[in-house]
């Protein structure tokens, strides 16, 4: 018989936790996209300030139903939280994953934009109070969202993210093996003009909303220079930016 050994989050017992519900919509090119909408405890579901929370990966990873600490933290403070299984995500077959190849800043970004607009059209989000945040690829997508959709998001936050796609061939651990270089070429391509066009660090003058960046100085996968470079470019462009560096992370 099954016997309880321990609870994974005992401090949550007896608390009113935010509710997450599955969502589905059709992207601009006809592709079916799914995700999760987490709402504050207490029943409010319309006209809320909203955070689009973009996960890392980005490939073959899936947002699944259940307790998510970041989503819960935001929702408990009154925000709706939107998480999207954009093209490239896992759980929907290889074809769905491959639709995300070489789509950084393009169709993958469009899926996040379409999801944000869906939440606004459904009345869940106040269109004047939407921000976007993510870590790793999610941070890239957050900053690229500010570039591609200047009127959609009021603020942006990125954590430990690559902001210059060409530099991924020069900085960080992925490029240190033949397998890693093959991966980068497969998912990003090597066209210098395209890499620059879809790199937030090369488009800093297009970012018009306040930005918060965070990065660990010891990050071996995504070099801290990514955040330092884009912060310098935004300051030069006159964009409000705050960079927090964690010295031992």
Secondary structure, DSSP 8 states (H G I E B T S, - for coil): -------TTGGGTTS---EEEEEEEE-TTS-EEEEEEEE-TTS--SSEEEEEEE-S--TT----SS--HHHHHHHHTT-EEEEEE-TT-SSS-HHHHHTTTT-TTTHHHHHHHHHHHHHHHTTSEEEEEEEEEEETHHHHHHHHHHHH-TTT-SEEEEES----GGGGGTSSSGGGSHHHHHHHHHHH---HHHHHHT-GGG-GGG--SEEEEEEETT-SSS-THHHHHHHHHHHHHT--EEEEEETT-
